[in-house]
Amino acid sequence: MPTHPPPLPVWRDRLHLVDVVQVVTPSGGSEVAVHLRASDGTRSSGQGAGLAHREGTLRAAGEATLRALAPLCEGRLRLELRGVRSLRAFDAVLVIVSLLARPEGGEVPYRLIGSVAAPNDDLVRGTVMAVLDALNRVMEGYTPFPDTGAPTPGPETDTSIP
């Protein structure tokens, strides 16, 4: 008889990617807008701009994601995009991001890495998903989402290495 994995804890159901919009401007720029929704229905959007080449567009997508996340943190966590890269491996396009998350109050910053196989080779959406992959668990301790009664990882309970 096959066994099914247990359902994910409720606290993992926090942020949802609603939409990603990329526009290439006539001046050769790339603008990316990211729209997120929290489990309590709170919506947040962020925009980023860069040059319309691969690295510029990926960086714009990463910055837009961080700007969409910033209001959800309410100043408790400052987020910085350190870098973003894409590469082809194992018949997929992977996006890897490096972030720095600085908690308020001078705590030691978190160095975070996120990665994702870009869906349908969409590097912009893949970048957004990689940022969310890096931050989703860390955001738990810094966002004012309603208490679900489930254990919430945060700086005092997170066992990851900063």
C-alpha positions as CSV (number, residue, x, y, z in Angstrom):
1,M,0.0,0.0,0.0
2,P,1.6,3.3,-1.1
3,T,2.2,5.9,1.6
4,H,1.7,9.6,0.9
5,P,4.0,12.2,2.4
6,P,2.4,14.3,5.2
7,P,1.0,17.6,4.1
8,L,3.3,20.6,4.5
9,P,2.8,22.6,7.7
10,V,0.5,25.6,7.4
11,W,3.3,28.0,8.1
12,R,4.8,27.2,4.8
13,D,1.8,28.6,3.0
14,R,2.8,32.3,3.2
15,L,3.7,34.0,0.0
16,H,2.2,33.4,-3.4
17,L,3.5,34.7,-6.7
18,V,0.5,36.3,-8.4
19,D,2.2,37.7,-11.5
20,V,5.4,38.8,-13.1
21,V,5.4,41.4,-15.9
22,Q,8.4,42.3,-18.0
23,V,8.4,45.3,-20.4
24,V,11.3,46.1,-22.8
25,T,11.4,49.9,-23.2
26,P,12.1,51.7,-26.5
27,S,15.3,53.1,-24.9
28,G,16.8,49.6,-24.5
29,G,15.8,49.1,-20.8
30,S,14.0,46.3,-19.1
31,E,11.3,46.9,-16.5
32,V,10.0,44.1,-14.3
33,A,7.0,44.2,-12.0
34,V,6.4,41.5,-9.4
35,H,3.0,41.0,-7.6
36,L,2.8,38.9,-4.5
37,R,0.0,37.9,-2.1
38,A,0.4,36.7,1.5
39,S,-1.8,34.0,3.0
40,D,-3.8,36.7,4.8
41,G,-4.7,38.3,1.4
42,T,-2.2,41.2,1.7
43,R,-0.9,42.1,-1.7
44,S,2.4,43.7,-2.4
45,S,4.1,44.8,-5.6
46,G,7.6,45.9,-6.5
47,Q,9.3,47.1,-9.6
48,G,12.9,46.9,-10.9
49,A,14.7,48.3,-13.9
50,G,17.8,47.5,-15.8
51,L,19.3,47.1,-19.2
52,A,17.5,44.8,-21.6
53,H,20.1,42.1,-21.7
54,R,20.2,38.9,-19.7
55,E,22.0,40.1,-16.6
56,G,20.3,43.4,-16.5
57,T,16.8,41.8,-16.8
58,L,17.6,39.1,-14.2
59,R,18.9,41.8,-11.7
60,A,15.7,43.9,-12.4
61,A,13.5,40.8,-11.6
62,G,15.5,40.2,-8.4
63,E,15.2,43.8,-7.2
64,A,11.5,43.9,-8.1
65,T,10.9,40.8,-5.9
66,L,12.8,42.3,-3.0
67,R,10.8,45.6,-3.3
68,A,7.6,43.6,-3.3
69,L,8.8,41.7,-0.1
70,A,10.0,44.8,1.8
71,P,6.5,46.2,2.8
72,L,5.6,42.7,4.1
73,C,8.6,42.8,6.5
74,E,7.5,46.2,7.9
75,G,11.2,47.3,8.4
76,R,12.1,44.2,10.4
77,L,14.4,42.8,7.7
78,R,16.4,44.7,5.1
79,L,17.0,42.7,1.9
80,E,19.9,43.1,-0.6
81,L,20.4,41.3,-3.9
82,R,24.1,40.2,-4.0
83,G,24.0,38.5,-7.4
84,V,21.9,36.5,-9.8
85,R,23.1,34.0,-12.4
86,S,21.5,31.6,-14.9
87,L,23.1,28.5,-16.3
88,R,22.1,25.4,-18.3
89,A,22.5,22.1,-16.5
90,F,20.8,18.7,-16.6
91,D,18.6,19.7,-19.6
92,A,17.2,22.7,-17.6
93,V,17.9,26.4,-17.2
94,L,18.7,27.1,-13.5
95,V,18.6,30.4,-11.8
96,I,20.7,31.0,-8.7
97,V,20.4,34.1,-6.5
98,S,22.6,35.3,-3.6
99,L,20.9,37.5,-1.0
100,L,21.8,39.3,2.2
101,A,19.1,39.7,4.8
102,R,19.9,42.1,7.6
103,P,17.6,41.9,10.7
104,E,16.8,45.2,12.5
105,G,18.7,45.8,15.7
106,G,22.1,45.0,14.4
107,E,21.8,41.2,14.4
108,V,24.2,39.2,12.2
109,P,23.0,39.2,8.6
110,Y,21.9,36.1,6.9
111,R,23.6,35.1,3.7
112,L,21.0,33.2,1.6
113,I,21.1,31.3,-1.6
114,G,18.0,30.3,-3.7
115,S,17.8,28.3,-6.8
116,V,15.1,27.1,-9.2
117,A,14.8,25.4,-12.5
118,A,13.3,28.2,-14.6
119,P,9.8,27.2,-15.7
120,N,9.6,26.9,-19.5
121,D,13.1,28.6,-19.6
122,D,11.4,31.8,-18.4
123,L,14.5,33.4,-16.7
124,V,12.5,36.4,-15.3
125,R,9.9,34.2,-13.5
126,G,12.7,31.8,-12.5
127,T,14.6,34.7,-10.8
128,V,11.6,35.7,-8.9
129,M,11.0,32.1,-7.8
130,A,14.7,31.8,-6.8
131,V,14.5,34.9,-4.6
132,L,11.3,33.5,-2.9
133,D,13.1,30.1,-2.5
134,A,15.9,31.8,-0.6
135,L,13.7,33.9,1.6
136,N,10.4,32.0,2.2
137,R,11.4,30.4,5.5
138,V,13.4,33.3,6.8
139,M,10.5,35.7,6.1
140,E,8.5,33.8,8.7
141,G,10.2,35.4,11.6
142,Y,9.9,39.0,10.2
143,T,6.4,39.2,8.8
144,P,3.2,40.1,10.7
145,F,1.2,37.2,9.3
146,P,-1.5,35.8,11.6
147,D,-0.4,33.0,13.9
148,T,-1.5,29.6,12.6
149,G,-0.5,27.8,15.7
150,A,2.2,25.9,13.9
151,P,5.9,26.3,14.8
152,T,7.4,29.3,13.0
153,P,11.1,29.3,12.1
154,G,12.8,32.6,12.8
155,P,16.1,33.9,13.9
156,E,15.7,32.3,17.4
157,T,14.6,28.9,16.1
158,D,16.2,28.7,12.6
159,T,19.2,26.2,12.7
160,S,20.5,27.3,9.3
161,I,24.0,28.7,9.1
162,P,24.1,32.4,8.5
